[in-house]
């Protein structure tokens, strides 16, 4: 999937400025697609050249004009074309898994420190997602687009929780190895 398709999916909901798009990435799709503001602006320029988006300039006092982007019919057709393609799982490239693979030959305390660090990062992200989730629970019957957005949030929650559980599992394993007799190691 290209960044352009994610931008088109966000613009399908409503027109946004580049800044507002980057906020949507931080708050809405960040659990499965990351992009910096600079990447988004660069991609919007390419998408405009392809005819997938247009923008309306909104004058602002003391600031550059704001551009509000919206998807064109060509952009909608591109999103439809992409939407119809089968997806493949994203290949995993994870440093922490390589560290666990190398663990029998490295100091255990270094791995434990790294596992604690990663567990903390995933816990913080999980708390962010849970806070967003609680906002969804407060709305009795949200619009359909919000219900689909909620489903992506649920996947992000499960992803973070799975990392936490796995870090705990590895740390439990390491504790068992420490308490095992030298002959069992």
DAGIGI-V433207 format. One record per backbone hydrogen bond with DSSP energy under -1.0 kcal/mol. NH is the residue of the N-H (numbers start at 1). CO is the residue of the C=O. Records with the same first field share a line. If there is no record, write none. Layout:
# DAGIGI-V433207
NH: CO / CO
This chain:
# DAGIGI-V433207
6: 2
7: 3
8: 4
9: 5
10: 6
11: 7
12: 8
13: 10
16: 69
21: 17
22: 18
23: 19
24: 20
25: 21
26: 22
27: 23
28: 24
29: 24
32: 29
33: 29
40: 36
41: 37
42: 38
43: 39
44: 40
45: 41
46: 42
47: 43
48: 44
49: 45
50: 46
51: 48
52: 47
54: 70
56: 68
58: 66
66: 58
68: 56
69: 16
70: 54
72: 52
76: 72
77: 73
78: 74
79: 75
80: 76
81: 77
82: 78
83: 79
84: 80
85: 82
98: 94
99: 95
100: 96
101: 97
102: 98
105: 102
106: 103
111: 107
112: 108
113: 109
114: 110
115: 111
116: 112
117: 113
118: 114
119: 115
120: 116
121: 117
122: 118
123: 119
124: 120
125: 121
126: 122
127: 123
128: 124
129: 125
130: 126
131: 127
132: 128
133: 129
134: 130
135: 131
136: 132
137: 133
138: 134
147: 143
148: 144
149: 145
150: 146
151: 147
152: 148
153: 149
154: 150
155: 151
156: 152
157: 153
158: 154
159: 155
160: 156
161: 157
162: 158
163: 159
164: 160
165: 161
166: 162
167: 163
168: 164
169: 165
170: 166
171: 167
172: 168
173: 169
174: 170
175: 171
176: 172
177: 173
178: 174
179: 175
180: 176
184: 181
